[in-house]
Amino acid sequence: MQASLFTAVGLMLVLEGLLPLLLPQSWREAFQRLMAFKDGQLRFVGLLSVLAGLLLIWVTNR
C-alpha cells in the first residue's frame, strides 16, 4: 500500500513537471491566467480536477 502511494505521488510529480520542462512559456502564461481567476473559479477548477481523478481511478480499478 505504501509503495503504491509513493509510486502515485512520484508519477504525479513527473506529469506535473513535464509542461514547465517542455513548454515553459506556455506554462507561465497558463499560470498567469489562473492567477487572475476569482476564488470561486479556482475552487471549480479544483473540483473538476478531483472529479476527473476519481473517475480515472474508478474506471481503471473496475
N, C-alpha and C positions, 0 to 999 in steps of 0.2 A: 504493500500500500504506500509506504513512504517513498520507495523508489519510483513508483508511478507518479506521485505528486511532484517529485523533483524533476522527473522527465518532462512533465507537463509544463512546469514553470520554465525549464530550460528551453523548450520548444517555443513558448510564448515570447521569451526574450529574443530568440533567434528571429522569429517572424516580425516582431516589433522593430528590430534593428535593421531589417532589410531595406525599408524605404529610405531612412536617412543615409544609409550606406550607398545605395544605388542612385537615388534621386534627391539629394539634399535640398535643392532649391524648391522642388515641388512639396517636399515635406514641410519646409519652413513656411511656405505660402498656406498650406492646409492648416498648419498650427496657428498661424495668424488669423485665419478665418474663424477657427474655433474660439480663439480668444475674444472675438467680437460677439459671440453668442451670449445671450442672457442666461441666467441660472436655469430657468425652466427648459430652455432649449438644450443646454448641456445635459440636464437630467434625462431628457427624452432620448438623446443620442446614447447616453449610458444605458438606459433601459433597453433600447433596441439592441445594443451590443450584448447585454446579458441574455436577452431572449434568444438572440441568434446563437450564442454559445451554448445555451441549454438545449436548444433544438438540435444543434450539431451533435452534442453529447448523446441526446436521446436517440437520434437516428443511427449513430454509429454503434450503439450498445443494444439495439433491439434484437 
